[in-house]
Amino acid sequence: MAPSLAAQTGTSETLLLAVIMLCASMTGFSPFSSAGALALAGVQSEAERGRLFYQLLLLPFIGVSCVLLLVFLRLIG
């Protein structure tokens, strides 16, 4: 699937797979993932847990945005 998608978009297979892997790894920090849930479970204060929840919710969006910006600026690939 990746080779045909890379051919259709005109990008290299390596770049396409790198972007997919970077973006997929960023979602591991979500509060809905296992790692995010474990991080939330380790916090005892309810106020701190609420703040951490929103930080963990924003982190994947910021990370994916940074990866896409690097690709757009051609700093990756």
PyMOL Python script that loads the backbone (N, CA, C, O; Angstrom):
from pymol import cmd

cmd.read_pdbstr("""\
ATOM      1  N   MET A   1       0.817  -1.187   0.000  1.00  0.00           N
ATOM      2  CA  MET A   1       0.000   0.000   0.000  1.00  0.00           C
ATOM      3  C   MET A   1       0.867   1.260   0.000  1.00  0.00           C
ATOM      4  O   MET A   1       0.573   2.212  -0.722  1.00  0.00           O
ATOM      5  N   ALA A   2       1.920   1.271   0.796  1.00  0.00           N
ATOM      6  CA  ALA A   2       2.783   2.454   0.860  1.00  0.00           C
ATOM      7  C   ALA A   2       3.479   2.737  -0.470  1.00  0.00           C
ATOM      8  O   ALA A   2       3.565   3.901  -0.862  1.00  0.00           O
ATOM      9  N   PRO A   3       3.982   1.715  -1.184  1.00  0.00           N
ATOM     10  CA  PRO A   3       4.619   2.032  -2.468  1.00  0.00           C
ATOM     11  C   PRO A   3       3.657   2.658  -3.478  1.00  0.00           C
ATOM     12  O   PRO A   3       4.026   3.593  -4.188  1.00  0.00           O
ATOM     13  N   SER A   4       2.437   2.151  -3.546  1.00  0.00           N
ATOM     14  CA  SER A   4       1.485   2.728  -4.503  1.00  0.00           C
ATOM     15  C   SER A   4       1.066   4.132  -4.079  1.00  0.00           C
ATOM     16  O   SER A   4       0.882   5.002  -4.929  1.00  0.00           O
ATOM     17  N   LEU A   5       0.911   4.362  -2.779  1.00  0.00           N
ATOM     18  CA  LEU A   5       0.559   5.697  -2.292  1.00  0.00           C
ATOM     19  C   LEU A   5       1.704   6.679  -2.534  1.00  0.00           C
ATOM     20  O   LEU A   5       1.473   7.834  -2.892  1.00  0.00           O
ATOM     21  N   ALA A   6       2.923   6.222  -2.341  1.00  0.00           N
ATOM     22  CA  ALA A   6       4.084   7.076  -2.602  1.00  0.00           C
ATOM     23  C   ALA A   6       4.176   7.416  -4.086  1.00  0.00           C
ATOM     24  O   ALA A   6       4.510   8.545  -4.448  1.00  0.00           O
ATOM     25  N   ALA A   7       3.881   6.448  -4.939  1.00  0.00           N
ATOM     26  CA  ALA A   7       3.922   6.703  -6.382  1.00  0.00           C
ATOM     27  C   ALA A   7       2.834   7.688  -6.796  1.00  0.00           C
ATOM     28  O   ALA A   7       3.065   8.540  -7.654  1.00  0.00           O
ATOM     29  N   GLN A   8       1.657   7.579  -6.197  1.00  0.00           N
ATOM     30  CA  GLN A   8       0.551   8.479  -6.540  1.00  0.00           C
ATOM     31  C   GLN A   8       0.815   9.907  -6.081  1.00  0.00           C
ATOM     32  O   GLN A   8       0.414  10.857  -6.754  1.00  0.00           O
ATOM     33  N   THR A   9       1.478  10.066  -4.953  1.00  0.00           N
ATOM     34  CA  THR A   9       1.723  11.406  -4.419  1.00  0.00           C
ATOM     35  C   THR A   9       3.050  11.993  -4.883  1.00  0.00           C
ATOM     36  O   THR A   9       3.279  13.193  -4.731  1.00  0.00           O
ATOM     37  N   GLY A  10       3.921  11.170  -5.442  1.00  0.00           N
ATOM     38  CA  GLY A  10       5.206  11.662  -5.922  1.00  0.00           C
ATOM     39  C   GLY A  10       6.255  11.815  -4.834  1.00  0.00           C
ATOM     40  O   GLY A  10       7.258  12.497  -5.044  1.00  0.00           O
ATOM     41  N   THR A  11       6.050  11.201  -3.682  1.00  0.00           N
ATOM     42  CA  THR A  11       7.042  11.254  -2.607  1.00  0.00           C
ATOM     43  C   THR A  11       7.790   9.932  -2.540  1.00  0.00           C
ATOM     44  O   THR A  11       7.404   8.955  -3.182  1.00  0.00           O
ATOM     45  N   SER A  12       8.845   9.911  -1.772  1.00  0.00           N
ATOM     46  CA  SER A  12       9.591   8.664  -1.621  1.00  0.00           C
ATOM     47  C   SER A  12       8.897   7.770  -0.598  1.00  0.00           C
ATOM     48  O   SER A  12       8.194   8.241   0.295  1.00  0.00           O
ATOM     49  N   GLU A  13       9.113   6.480  -0.755  1.00  0.00           N
ATOM     50  CA  GLU A  13       8.526   5.519   0.188  1.00  0.00           C
ATOM     51  C   GLU A  13       9.093   5.718   1.586  1.00  0.00           C
ATOM     52  O   GLU A  13       8.374   5.588   2.577  1.00  0.00           O
ATOM     53  N   THR A  14      10.371   6.032   1.666  1.00  0.00           N
ATOM     54  CA  THR A  14      11.020   6.239   2.959  1.00  0.00           C
ATOM     55  C   THR A  14      10.402   7.411   3.698  1.00  0.00           C
ATOM     56  O   THR A  14      10.126   7.316   4.894  1.00  0.00           O
ATOM     57  N   LEU A  15      10.182   8.513   3.001  1.00  0.00           N
ATOM     58  CA  LEU A  15       9.569   9.684   3.621  1.00  0.00           C
ATOM     59  C   LEU A  15       8.153   9.373   4.084  1.00  0.00           C
ATOM     60  O   LEU A  15       7.764   9.743   5.192  1.00  0.00           O
ATOM     61  N   LEU A  16       7.394   8.705   3.255  1.00  0.00           N
ATOM     62  CA  LEU A  16       6.015   8.375   3.608  1.00  0.00           C
ATOM     63  C   LEU A  16       5.956   7.487   4.850  1.00  0.00           C
ATOM     64  O   LEU A  16       5.168   7.742   5.761  1.00  0.00           O
ATOM     65  N   LEU A  17       6.777   6.458   4.887  1.00  0.00           N
ATOM     66  CA  LEU A  17       6.784   5.564   6.048  1.00  0.00           C
ATOM     67  C   LEU A  17       7.314   6.266   7.297  1.00  0.00           C
ATOM     68  O   LEU A  17       6.839   5.996   8.400  1.00  0.00           O
ATOM     69  N   ALA A  18       8.286   7.158   7.141  1.00  0.00           N
ATOM     70  CA  ALA A  18       8.811   7.900   8.291  1.00  0.00           C
ATOM     71  C   ALA A  18       7.740   8.797   8.891  1.00  0.00           C
ATOM     72  O   ALA A  18       7.600   8.866  10.112  1.00  0.00           O
ATOM     73  N   VAL A  19       6.990   9.477   8.050  1.00  0.00           N
ATOM     74  CA  VAL A  19       5.922  10.348   8.545  1.00  0.00           C
ATOM     75  C   VAL A  19       4.828   9.529   9.218  1.00  0.00           C
ATOM     76  O   VAL A  19       4.314   9.925  10.264  1.00  0.00           O
ATOM     77  N   ILE A  20       4.472   8.401   8.634  1.00  0.00           N
ATOM     78  CA  ILE A  20       3.450   7.538   9.240  1.00  0.00           C
ATOM     79  C   ILE A  20       3.910   7.056  10.612  1.00  0.00           C
ATOM     80  O   ILE A  20       3.134   7.080  11.567  1.00  0.00           O
ATOM     81  N   MET A  21       5.167   6.617  10.718  1.00  0.00           N
ATOM     82  CA  MET A  21       5.673   6.099  11.990  1.00  0.00           C
ATOM     83  C   MET A  21       5.807   7.198  13.039  1.00  0.00           C
ATOM     84  O   MET A  21       5.485   6.974  14.206  1.00  0.00           O
ATOM     85  N   LEU A  22       6.274   8.377  12.648  1.00  0.00           N
ATOM     86  CA  LEU A  22       6.395   9.479  13.607  1.00  0.00           C
ATOM     87  C   LEU A  22       5.028   9.901  14.137  1.00  0.00           C
ATOM     88  O   LEU A  22       4.858  10.112  15.338  1.00  0.00           O
ATOM     89  N   CYS A  23       4.071  10.021  13.248  1.00  0.00           N
ATOM     90  CA  CYS A  23       2.728  10.430  13.681  1.00  0.00           C
ATOM     91  C   CYS A  23       2.064   9.344  14.522  1.00  0.00           C
ATOM     92  O   CYS A  23       1.358   9.651  15.482  1.00  0.00           O
ATOM     93  N   ALA A  24       2.283   8.085  14.170  1.00  0.00           N
ATOM     94  CA  ALA A  24       1.696   6.998  14.953  1.00  0.00           C
ATOM     95  C   ALA A  24       2.311   6.928  16.348  1.00  0.00           C
ATOM     96  O   ALA A  24       1.611   6.638  17.318  1.00  0.00           O
ATOM     97  N   SER A  25       3.605   7.190  16.457  1.00  0.00           N
ATOM     98  CA  SER A  25       4.234   7.143  17.780  1.00  0.00           C
ATOM     99  C   SER A  25       3.784   8.304  18.659  1.00  0.00           C
ATOM    100  O   SER A  25       3.762   8.170  19.883  1.00  0.00           O
ATOM    101  N   MET A  26       3.429   9.427  18.072  1.00  0.00           N
ATOM    102  CA  MET A  26       2.960  10.570  18.865  1.00  0.00           C
ATOM    103  C   MET A  26       1.615  10.277  19.525  1.00  0.00           C
ATOM    104  O   MET A  26       1.326  10.807  20.598  1.00  0.00           O
ATOM    105  N   THR A  27       0.797   9.447  18.901  1.00  0.00           N
ATOM    106  CA  THR A  27      -0.507   9.152  19.495  1.00  0.00           C
ATOM    107  C   THR A  27      -0.385   8.273  20.731  1.00  0.00           C
ATOM    108  O   THR A  27      -1.360   8.126  21.468  1.00  0.00           O
ATOM    109  N   GLY A  28       0.769   7.690  20.979  1.00  0.00           N
ATOM    110  CA  GLY A  28       0.983   6.898  22.183  1.00  0.00           C
ATOM    111  C   GLY A  28       0.961   7.724  23.455  1.00  0.00           C
ATOM    112  O   GLY A  28       0.853   7.173  24.550  1.00  0.00           O
ATOM    113  N   PHE A  29       1.061   9.041  23.324  1.00  0.00           N
ATOM    114  CA  PHE A  29       1.033   9.928  24.484  1.00  0.00           C
ATOM    115  C   PHE A  29      -0.373  10.391  24.835  1.00  0.00           C
ATOM    116  O   PHE A  29      -0.554  11.132  25.801  1.00  0.00           O
ATOM    117  N   SER A  30      -1.355   9.972  24.078  1.00  0.00           N
ATOM    118  CA  SER A  30      -2.738  10.379  24.326  1.00  0.00           C
ATOM    119  C   SER A  30      -3.224   9.817  25.662  1.00  0.00           C
ATOM    120  O   SER A  30      -2.799   8.733  26.060  1.00  0.00           O
ATOM    121  N   PRO A  31      -4.102  10.534  26.358  1.00  0.00           N
ATOM    122  CA  PRO A  31      -4.629   9.998  27.617  1.00  0.00           C
ATOM    123  C   PRO A  31      -5.518   8.775  27.399  1.00  0.00           C
ATOM    124  O   PRO A  31      -5.861   8.079  28.355  1.00  0.00           O
ATOM    125  N   PHE A  32      -5.889   8.514  26.159  1.00  0.00           N
ATOM    126  CA  PHE A  32      -6.732   7.361  25.847  1.00  0.00           C
ATOM    127  C   PHE A  32      -5.909   6.121  25.520  1.00  0.00           C
ATOM    128  O   PHE A  32      -6.468   5.038  25.351  1.00  0.00           O
ATOM    129  N   SER A  33      -4.582   6.266  25.427  1.00  0.00           N
ATOM    130  CA  SER A  33      -3.716   5.126  25.167  1.00  0.00           C
ATOM    131  C   SER A  33      -3.281   4.502  26.490  1.00  0.00           C
ATOM    132  O   SER A  33      -3.545   5.047  27.562  1.00  0.00           O
ATOM    133  N   SER A  34      -2.623   3.372  26.405  1.00  0.00           N
ATOM    134  CA  SER A  34      -2.162   2.691  27.623  1.00  0.00           C
ATOM    135  C   SER A  34      -1.147   3.532  28.391  1.00  0.00           C
ATOM    136  O   SER A  34      -1.231   3.644  29.614  1.00  0.00           O
ATOM    137  N   ALA A  35      -0.189   4.123  27.676  1.00  0.00           N
ATOM    138  CA  ALA A  35       0.834   4.928  28.349  1.00  0.00           C
ATOM    139  C   ALA A  35       0.226   6.165  28.992  1.00  0.00           C
ATOM    140  O   ALA A  35       0.595   6.529  30.108  1.00  0.00           O
ATOM    141  N   GLY A  36      -0.693   6.805  28.304  1.00  0.00           N
ATOM    142  CA  GLY A  36      -1.347   7.984  28.864  1.00  0.00           C
ATOM    143  C   GLY A  36      -2.200   7.643  30.070  1.00  0.00           C
ATOM    144  O   GLY A  36      -2.232   8.387  31.050  1.00  0.00           O
ATOM    145  N   ALA A  37      -2.893   6.508  29.994  1.00  0.00           N
ATOM    146  CA  ALA A  37      -3.722   6.085  31.122  1.00  0.00           C
ATOM    147  C   ALA A  37      -2.861   5.750  32.337  1.00  0.00           C
ATOM    148  O   ALA A  37      -3.242   6.049  33.469  1.00  0.00           O
ATOM    149  N   LEU A  38      -1.707   5.135  32.110  1.00  0.00           N
ATOM    150  CA  LEU A  38      -0.802   4.835  33.224  1.00  0.00           C
ATOM    151  C   LEU A  38      -0.246   6.113  33.838  1.00  0.00           C
ATOM    152  O   LEU A  38      -0.087   6.202  35.055  1.00  0.00           O
ATOM    153  N   ALA A  39       0.048   7.097  33.004  1.00  0.00           N
ATOM    154  CA  ALA A  39       0.538   8.376  33.528  1.00  0.00           C
ATOM    155  C   ALA A  39      -0.534   9.049  34.368  1.00  0.00           C
ATOM    156  O   ALA A  39      -0.236   9.604  35.426  1.00  0.00           O
ATOM    157  N   LEU A  40      -1.771   9.006  33.912  1.00  0.00           N
ATOM    158  CA  LEU A  40      -2.868   9.612  34.674  1.00  0.00           C
ATOM    159  C   LEU A  40      -3.137   8.853  35.968  1.00  0.00           C
ATOM    160  O   LEU A  40      -3.485   9.454  36.985  1.00  0.00           O
ATOM    161  N   ALA A  41      -2.974   7.537  35.929  1.00  0.00           N
ATOM    162  CA  ALA A  41      -3.227   6.738  37.128  1.00  0.00           C
ATOM    163  C   ALA A  41      -2.193   7.014  38.214  1.00  0.00           C
ATOM    164  O   ALA A  41      -2.472   6.825  39.398  1.00  0.00           O
ATOM    165  N   GLY A  42      -1.009   7.456  37.824  1.00  0.00           N
ATOM    166  CA  GLY A  42       0.040   7.721  38.797  1.00  0.00           C
ATOM    167  C   GLY A  42      -0.084   9.063  39.501  1.00  0.00           C
ATOM    168  O   GLY A  42       0.665   9.342  40.437  1.00  0.00           O
ATOM    169  N   VAL A  43      -1.016   9.893  39.063  1.00  0.00           N
ATOM    170  CA  VAL A  43      -1.188  11.218  39.665  1.00  0.00           C
ATOM    171  C   VAL A  43      -2.268  11.132  40.733  1.00  0.00           C
ATOM    172  O   VAL A  43      -3.357  10.622  40.473  1.00  0.00           O
ATOM    173  N   GLN A  44      -1.976  11.625  41.927  1.00  0.00           N
ATOM    174  CA  GLN A  44      -2.933  11.506  43.023  1.00  0.00           C
ATOM    175  C   GLN A  44      -3.858  12.705  43.138  1.00  0.00           C
ATOM    176  O   GLN A  44      -5.016  12.546  43.527  1.00  0.00           O
ATOM    177  N   SER A  45      -3.389  13.884  42.817  1.00  0.00           N
ATOM    178  CA  SER A  45      -4.200  15.092  42.938  1.00  0.00           C
ATOM    179  C   SER A  45      -5.175  15.201  41.763  1.00  0.00           C
ATOM    180  O   SER A  45      -4.777  15.067  40.606  1.00  0.00           O
ATOM    181  N   GLU A  46      -6.439  15.444  42.062  1.00  0.00           N
ATOM    182  CA  GLU A  46      -7.461  15.551  41.013  1.00  0.00           C
ATOM    183  C   GLU A  46      -7.205  16.760  40.111  1.00  0.00           C
ATOM    184  O   GLU A  46      -7.403  16.676  38.899  1.00  0.00           O
ATOM    185  N   ALA A  47      -6.772  17.874  40.685  1.00  0.00           N
ATOM    186  CA  ALA A  47      -6.488  19.068  39.884  1.00  0.00           C
ATOM    187  C   ALA A  47      -5.307  18.826  38.948  1.00  0.00           C
ATOM    188  O   ALA A  47      -5.334  19.218  37.781  1.00  0.00           O
ATOM    189  N   GLU A  48      -4.282  18.182  39.472  1.00  0.00           N
ATOM    190  CA  GLU A  48      -3.111  17.877  38.653  1.00  0.00           C
ATOM    191  C   GLU A  48      -3.455  16.859  37.570  1.00  0.00           C
ATOM    192  O   GLU A  48      -2.937  16.940  36.457  1.00  0.00           O
ATOM    193  N   ARG A  49      -4.320  15.908  37.887  1.00  0.00           N
ATOM    194  CA  ARG A  49      -4.749  14.910  36.911  1.00  0.00           C
ATOM    195  C   ARG A  49      -5.517  15.567  35.762  1.00  0.00           C
ATOM    196  O   ARG A  49      -5.340  15.196  34.601  1.00  0.00           O
ATOM    197  N   GLY A  50      -6.365  16.537  36.087  1.00  0.00           N
ATOM    198  CA  GLY A  50      -7.107  17.248  35.051  1.00  0.00           C
ATOM    199  C   GLY A  50      -6.183  18.038  34.135  1.00  0.00           C
ATOM    200  O   GLY A  50      -6.376  18.063  32.920  1.00  0.00           O
ATOM    201  N   ARG A  51      -5.178  18.683  34.723  1.00  0.00           N
ATOM    202  CA  ARG A  51      -4.214  19.443  33.931  1.00  0.00           C
ATOM    203  C   ARG A  51      -3.386  18.510  33.046  1.00  0.00           C
ATOM    204  O   ARG A  51      -3.140  18.811  31.878  1.00  0.00           O
ATOM    205  N   LEU A  52      -2.959  17.381  33.608  1.00  0.00           N
ATOM    206  CA  LEU A  52      -2.179  16.417  32.843  1.00  0.00           C
ATOM    207  C   LEU A  52      -3.004  15.819  31.707  1.00  0.00           C
ATOM    208  O   LEU A  52      -2.471  15.553  30.630  1.00  0.00           O
ATOM    209  N   PHE A  53      -4.297  15.607  31.938  1.00  0.00           N
ATOM    210  CA  PHE A  53      -5.169  15.064  30.900  1.00  0.00           C
ATOM    211  C   PHE A  53      -5.147  15.964  29.666  1.00  0.00           C
ATOM    212  O   PHE A  53      -4.989  15.478  28.546  1.00  0.00           O
ATOM    213  N   TYR A  54      -5.304  17.268  29.865  1.00  0.00           N
ATOM    214  CA  TYR A  54      -5.324  18.192  28.733  1.00  0.00           C
ATOM    215  C   TYR A  54      -3.947  18.326  28.084  1.00  0.00           C
ATOM    216  O   TYR A  54      -3.846  18.511  26.872  1.00  0.00           O
ATOM    217  N   GLN A  55      -2.896  18.233  28.885  1.00  0.00           N
ATOM    218  CA  GLN A  55      -1.550  18.269  28.314  1.00  0.00           C
ATOM    219  C   GLN A  55      -1.305  17.037  27.448  1.00  0.00           C
ATOM    220  O   GLN A  55      -0.742  17.139  26.358  1.00  0.00           O
ATOM    221  N   LEU A  56      -1.731  15.872  27.939  1.00  0.00           N
ATOM    222  CA  LEU A  56      -1.572  14.648  27.160  1.00  0.00           C
ATOM    223  C   LEU A  56      -2.465  14.649  25.927  1.00  0.00           C
ATOM    224  O   LEU A  56      -2.137  14.019  24.921  1.00  0.00           O
ATOM    225  N   LEU A  57      -3.578  15.345  25.997  1.00  0.00           N
ATOM    226  CA  LEU A  57      -4.482  15.434  24.855  1.00  0.00           C
ATOM    227  C   LEU A  57      -3.899  16.337  23.767  1.00  0.00           C
ATOM    228  O   LEU A  57      -4.087  16.074  22.579  1.00  0.00           O
ATOM    229  N   LEU A  58      -3.200  17.388  24.158  1.00  0.00           N
ATOM    230  CA  LEU A  58      -2.622  18.325  23.191  1.00  0.00           C
ATOM    231  C   LEU A  58      -1.301  17.843  22.600  1.00  0.00           C
ATOM    232  O   LEU A  58      -0.972  18.194  21.467  1.00  0.00           O
ATOM    233  N   LEU A  59      -0.551  17.059  23.336  1.00  0.00           N
ATOM    234  CA  LEU A  59       0.779  16.646  22.902  1.00  0.00           C
ATOM    235  C   LEU A  59       0.784  15.958  21.533  1.00  0.00           C
ATOM    236  O   LEU A  59       1.618  16.320  20.703  1.00  0.00           O
ATOM    237  N   PRO A  60      -0.088  14.994  21.248  1.00  0.00           N
ATOM    238  CA  PRO A  60      -0.065  14.379  19.911  1.00  0.00           C
ATOM    239  C   PRO A  60      -0.371  15.367  18.792  1.00  0.00           C
ATOM    240  O   PRO A  60       0.234  15.292  17.723  1.00  0.00           O
ATOM    241  N   PHE A  61      -1.295  16.287  19.019  1.00  0.00           N
ATOM    242  CA  PHE A  61      -1.625  17.266  17.983  1.00  0.00           C
ATOM    243  C   PHE A  61      -0.436  18.179  17.696  1.00  0.00           C
ATOM    244  O   PHE A  61      -0.160  18.502  16.540  1.00  0.00           O
ATOM    245  N   ILE A  62       0.258  18.588  18.738  1.00  0.00           N
ATOM    246  CA  ILE A  62       1.433  19.443  18.558  1.00  0.00           C
ATOM    247  C   ILE A  62       2.545  18.668  17.850  1.00  0.00           C
ATOM    248  O   ILE A  62       3.199  19.196  16.951  1.00  0.00           O
ATOM    249  N   GLY A  63       2.755  17.425  18.253  1.00  0.00           N
ATOM    250  CA  GLY A  63       3.798  16.608  17.635  1.00  0.00           C
ATOM    251  C   GLY A  63       3.534  16.328  16.167  1.00  0.00           C
ATOM    252  O   GLY A  63       4.437  16.444  15.339  1.00  0.00           O
ATOM    253  N   VAL A  64       2.305  15.960  15.839  1.00  0.00           N
ATOM    254  CA  VAL A  64       1.951  15.690  14.445  1.00  0.00           C
ATOM    255  C   VAL A  64       2.063  16.970  13.620  1.00  0.00           C
ATOM    256  O   VAL A  64       2.522  16.936  12.478  1.00  0.00           O
ATOM    257  N   SER A  65       1.651  18.085  14.187  1.00  0.00           N
ATOM    258  CA  SER A  65       1.768  19.365  13.478  1.00  0.00           C
ATOM    259  C   SER A  65       3.229  19.699  13.190  1.00  0.00           C
ATOM    260  O   SER A  65       3.554  20.184  12.106  1.00  0.00           O
ATOM    261  N   CYS A  66       4.101  19.444  14.147  1.00  0.00           N
ATOM    262  CA  CYS A  66       5.531  19.703  13.945  1.00  0.00           C
ATOM    263  C   CYS A  66       6.107  18.804  12.853  1.00  0.00           C
ATOM    264  O   CYS A  66       6.885  19.266  12.018  1.00  0.00           O
ATOM    265  N   VAL A  67       5.733  17.532  12.852  1.00  0.00           N
ATOM    266  CA  VAL A  67       6.218  16.612  11.819  1.00  0.00           C
ATOM    267  C   VAL A  67       5.741  17.066  10.444  1.00  0.00           C
ATOM    268  O   VAL A  67       6.523  17.091   9.493  1.00  0.00           O
ATOM    269  N   LEU A  68       4.471  17.423  10.334  1.00  0.00           N
ATOM    270  CA  LEU A  68       3.949  17.873   9.045  1.00  0.00           C
ATOM    271  C   LEU A  68       4.586  19.185   8.605  1.00  0.00           C
ATOM    272  O   LEU A  68       4.801  19.395   7.411  1.00  0.00           O
ATOM    273  N   LEU A  69       4.889  20.062   9.545  1.00  0.00           N
ATOM    274  CA  LEU A  69       5.568  21.312   9.209  1.00  0.00           C
ATOM    275  C   LEU A  69       6.978  21.040   8.692  1.00  0.00           C
ATOM    276  O   LEU A  69       7.418  21.670   7.730  1.00  0.00           O
ATOM    277  N   LEU A  70       7.685  20.113   9.321  1.00  0.00           N
ATOM    278  CA  LEU A  70       9.026  19.752   8.855  1.00  0.00           C
ATOM    279  C   LEU A  70       8.988  19.153   7.454  1.00  0.00           C
ATOM    280  O   LEU A  70       9.874  19.411   6.640  1.00  0.00           O
ATOM    281  N   VAL A  71       7.970  18.361   7.177  1.00  0.00           N
ATOM    282  CA  VAL A  71       7.823  17.793   5.833  1.00  0.00           C
ATOM    283  C   VAL A  71       7.501  18.897   4.833  1.00  0.00           C
ATOM    284  O   VAL A  71       8.063  18.933   3.738  1.00  0.00           O
ATOM    285  N   PHE A  72       6.597  19.797   5.211  1.00  0.00           N
ATOM    286  CA  PHE A  72       6.207  20.891   4.318  1.00  0.00           C
ATOM    287  C   PHE A  72       7.396  21.798   3.995  1.00  0.00           C
ATOM    288  O   PHE A  72       7.547  22.253   2.861  1.00  0.00           O
ATOM    289  N   LEU A  73       8.230  22.055   4.989  1.00  0.00           N
ATOM    290  CA  LEU A  73       9.415  22.891   4.783  1.00  0.00           C
ATOM    291  C   LEU A  73      10.576  22.117   4.154  1.00  0.00           C
ATOM    292  O   LEU A  73      11.648  22.673   3.918  1.00  0.00           O
ATOM    293  N   ARG A  74      10.350  20.841   3.890  1.00  0.00           N
ATOM    294  CA  ARG A  74      11.337  19.941   3.276  1.00  0.00           C
ATOM    295  C   ARG A  74      12.596  19.777   4.131  1.00  0.00           C
ATOM    296  O   ARG A  74      13.696  19.609   3.603  1.00  0.00           O
ATOM    297  N   LEU A  75      12.425  19.825   5.439  1.00  0.00           N
ATOM    298  CA  LEU A  75      13.536  19.555   6.347  1.00  0.00           C
ATOM    299  C   LEU A  75      13.649  18.067   6.634  1.00  0.00           C
ATOM    300  O   LEU A  75      14.690  17.590   7.086  1.00  0.00           O
ATOM    301  N   ILE A  76      12.564  17.331   6.367  1.00  0.00           N
ATOM    302  CA  ILE A  76      12.565  15.869   6.430  1.00  0.00           C
ATOM    303  C   ILE A  76      12.317  15.385   5.009  1.00  0.00           C
ATOM    304  O   ILE A  76      11.389  15.847   4.345  1.00  0.00           O
ATOM    305  N   GLY A  77      13.127  14.477   4.553  1.00  0.00           N
ATOM    306  CA  GLY A  77      12.899  13.903   3.235  1.00  0.00           C
ATOM    307  C   GLY A  77      13.726  14.588   2.220  1.00  0.00           C
ATOM    308  O   GLY A  77      13.669  14.241   1.040  1.00  0.00           O
TER     309      GLY A  77
END
""", "prot")
cmd.dss("prot")
cmd.show_as("cartoon", "prot")
cmd.util.cbc("prot")
cmd.orient("prot")
